[in-house]
Amino acid sequence: MKYYILVGEASGDLHGANLMKALYKEDPKADIRFWGGDLMAEVGGTLVTHYKERAFMGFVEVLMNLRKITKFISSCKKDIADFQPDVLLLIDNSGFNLRIAQWAKTQGIATHYYISPQVWASRSGRVKNIKRDVDHMYVILPFEKAFYKKFAYDVHFVGHPLIDGIAGRAQVNETLFRQEHQLGEKDIIALLPGSRKQEITKMLSVMVAIKDQYPNYQFVLAGAPSQTAAFYAPFIEGKDIPFITNKTYDLLSISHAALVASGTATLEAALFKVPQVVCYKGSRISYEIAKRIITLKYISLVNLIMDKPVVTELIQHDFNEKNLRHELDSILTEERRTVLFEDYYELEEKLGSKGASARTASLIVNHANNDRL
């Protein structure tokens, strides 16, 4: 069968790559064409457009690039129409993908969505359009199935793909890793300021600023695959902060604590059992808009899934040097760390067992075969 996959950022590239591997096992003759990244390209298929070309974050940034986004949508529709896939598979990235889904349904193309749009966070009225435009939805957070059920929309909870990604990775040799990256012997505090330029610019300078207050620890910056070393250089120049890119899991596996931008990385840090402080700061206008439409009690996936404040969230004005030092001091204490570890183990149980990609691929192929009958 023919599959067309749409991914819009680094985390989607990771999940898309794992799902492609599972699809090839289910359907060895699969013909896959996709918008994604390097990880998906390594698996196979045909890469049409790299996600780096359209990584826009926040309301203001999207508005500023509206013409560019409109061109991407037009070219995407044309390419899908020319390819005529049996399955259009949309992964996360709701701003772009839901527009494509709406169009695809008018063309009679079967639509599958993996990793639900966060309609449970804001504008739940969008569920009406999702029911109309998405034939099959595969969700990865345990509370999402119950959320959609309130709207009489039956979705599949497949478990979280991060469980597979972390469980299947090779264990890093800490001694060799430290030697390779000249990290010394101090306990490591990992800096994960996000993947988009806007969020990195807003947060990394604050993270770096507190480094000198912790002479007994080694701060290490984890670079996102979507950004170059040159972009990070001005933030850490002369600061004795090693820069490591494309090895975030290896770094987390040996880290003592972490300062983490809100997003998937908060869940990754938790699954590696790393005490963390969650950070968020956006443009003033984007933040004010978000504050008015987002209805959640928390912004981190860890707290959302656990439905309680497991990790501290420093948001917008609260994200400053004074508060960051206070919260970092807290997670460096044994008492706080013990409580966090207990919550992290409970979180992992809630996320389900291994095999999310395989379960999703099996469902996609079965649905696609039935749809063709």
ABEGO torsion letter per residue (X at the ends): XBBBBBBABAAAAAAAAAAAAAAAAABAABBBBBBBBAAAAAAEEBBABBAAAABBBEAAAAAAAAAAAAAAAAAAAAAAAAAGBABBBBBEGAAAAAAAAAAAAAAGBBBBBBGBBBAAABGAAAAAAAAAABABBBBABAAAAAAAAAAGBBBBBAEBAAAAAAAABBBBBAAAAAAAAGAEABBBBBBBAEABAAAAAAAAAAAAAAAAABAABBBBBBBBAABBAAAAAAAABGAGBBBBBGAAAAAAAABABBBBBBEAAAAAAAAAGBBBBBBBBBBAAAAAAAAAABABABABAAAAAAGBBABBBBBEAABBAAAAAAAAAAAABAAAAAAAAAAAAAAAAAAEBBGAAAAAAAAAAAAAAAAAX
